[in-house]
Amino acid sequence: MLVTARIDAGFDEDRRSAPRHRANAMAKIRLLKQPAEMIHVVDISPEGCGFRSKRVLGIGTRVLLNLPGLEVWLATVAWFENGRGGLRFDRPLHPAVAEQFSAAIDRNAG
């Protein structure tokens, strides 16, 4: 589930069209013609997600994201710095799908 990322150096929360919710999920990310790697999704919205990765990803890199229980989603790296980055999905997730990842945190915390 990937959202098309806006590619610019000044990406920040003020430009997001929807608020992101905390998340705590492992997901697979794959660059075209490369093996999949695990990333840690730390926040999510219908339009994109924040993540942590040991692999350095360049802004504008197209990736396939496989979130648990969902189909593979196409996305673009919107920003990446010091092991943390943001993806913008090509197609937005349904809001309920994005919220389910946040709800899992709330259930586990309480």
N, C-alpha and C positions, 0 to 999 in steps of 0.2 A: 504494500500500500504506500505508494509514493506520490508526493506532490511536487509539481514543478517548482524548483527553488528560484527565488529572485537572486540574481547574481550581482552583488555589489558589496563593496567593502564596508558600507555603513549600515548593514543589516542590524536592526534592533527591534525590540518589542513594540515600539510605537508604530512600526510599519506593518505589524501583523494584522490580518483581517479578523482573526479570532484569537481569544486568549488560549494560552497553552496550559495544560493541566499536568501536575506532577505524574510521573510514571516510573515504573521500576520493572523493566522487562528486558530479557535478552532476545536479540533478533539476529537474523543472518543478513549480511549485506554482501552483495557480489557486484564487482565491476564486470563489464562485458568481457567474456573470454578469460576470466580469472576464477580461481576457486573461491567459495564463500568463506567469509570470516564472521565471527561473532562480534556484535557491538552491544553496548548497554544503552537502551532508550531511557532517557531521564525525564523527558516531558513530551507531550503530544497534543496536537490540535487536529481538526479536520484537514488543515492545509499543510502540515509538516510536523517534524519532531526534532527534538534535541537529542544528542547522543554522545557517548564517550567511545573512543576507539584508540587502540595502540597503533594502528596504521594511519599514516598521514594521508589525508584526502584533499586533493586540490579543488578550489572553488570552481564550480561548473562541471565537475565530474558527474557523469550519469551513472546511476547505480540501480540495482534491483534490491528491494527490501522485502524480507520475509518476516513479518511479525507473527508471533504464535497464534495459530488458529485462523489466519487470514491468508488470502491469496498473495502472490508476489505483486508488489507495487513498484512502479517506476518512479524514481525521484532524482533530484539534482542536489549536489552539495551547495548550499547557499553560503556557508562560512565554515571555517575550520581553524582552530587555534589551540595550541597546547593540549592536544588530545581530546578536545571537545569540539563538536560541530553541530550544524543544523541542516536538515534536509527539507526541501520543499517538494511535496508530492505533485506529480503530473495531474492527477485527478484527486479531488478532495475525498477524504473518508466521510462516511456518514457520521454525523456528530455523536450518535449513540455508540458507534464503534470506538471512536476516540475516547469517549467517556468511560468505556468499559475498562481500559487500561488504568485510568485514574481511580476508578472505583475499587479495583483490586488492591491498590495501596491502602485506601481507606479501610477496607475489610481487614487487611493484615495488620494495620496499626492499632485497630480498636480491639 
